[in-house]
Amino acid sequence: FPWGGTFTADWEHGKAIGDQPSAGDYTFGDGLEHKENRWDYCSGGDRRFYSERCNGLMPAGQSFLVDRGQTHSIPAGTYDCGDG
């Protein structure tokens, strides 16, 4: 996948086989594993970024606004849907 994610499965004739609906496991480029039935990332119960889950929270006043890298300007009248 373009952003470094991987889909791991058992394959037969070019199709993933196994339990449905996903028949495999997706891991995002940063290492976050998608858990279809136990997904708790970015939920009401835990709103931390994945890097914060792995490395802990920053001190008060130094919290992340995006998971990785620098924040960027968002033009008036538009929304940011890329970094969270």
N, C-alpha and C positions, 0 to 999 in steps of 0.2 A: 504494500500500500504506500502511497506517496509520502505520508507523514511518518513512516517507520513502523507502523502497526503490523502485526502478524496474525494470521488465522491458522491454527493448528488443528488437524483432524485426521482421521483415517480416511483414505481416499480409495475409490473404486471406479474405474473408467472415467476419471475426471470429476467425480461428484463426491462431496463429503458424505460419509455414511455414519450412522450412529443415532443417538437420541435426538429426537426432533424437539423444538423447531430449528435449533441452530446447528446441531450435528458437529460442533467443534468449539474451540475456544479462541476468543479474540483478545489480544494483548495490545494496548495502545503503545505508541512509540516511546512514551516515558516510563513504561513498565507496568502501568495500571492494568490489571486483569479484569475484563468484563465478566461479571457473574450474573447470568441471566435471571436466576431465581433468588439471588441473595445480593442484589445491587444496593449498596448503601452510600455510594459516593455521590457527593453533591445533592444530598437529600436534606429534608428539614431537620433530621436528627444530627447531621454532621456536615457543616458547610465549608470545611477546610478544603484548600487546594490539595492535590495529590502530593506535591512536594512538601507541604506542611504535615501531611499524614506520615510521610516517611522521615522527615527531619525535625519535626516539632515546629511550634509557632514562634514567630518573631516577637520581640518585646513590644509592649504597648507603644504606639506611635510609629512603629516600623513595619506594620502589617503589609502584606502583599496586596496589590490591587489586581494583578494578573499572576498567573501561576509561574511563568518564567519570563525573564527578560524585562525590558523597559515598558512602561505604559506608553501609550501613543495617543495622540489627539484624536478626538472623535468629532467630526463636523456637526454643527448644529442641525437638528432635525433628522439625525441618523442614529442608529443603534449599533453597539458593539456585540457581535455574536461569535467572534472568533476566539477570544482568549478567556472569556468568562467574566 
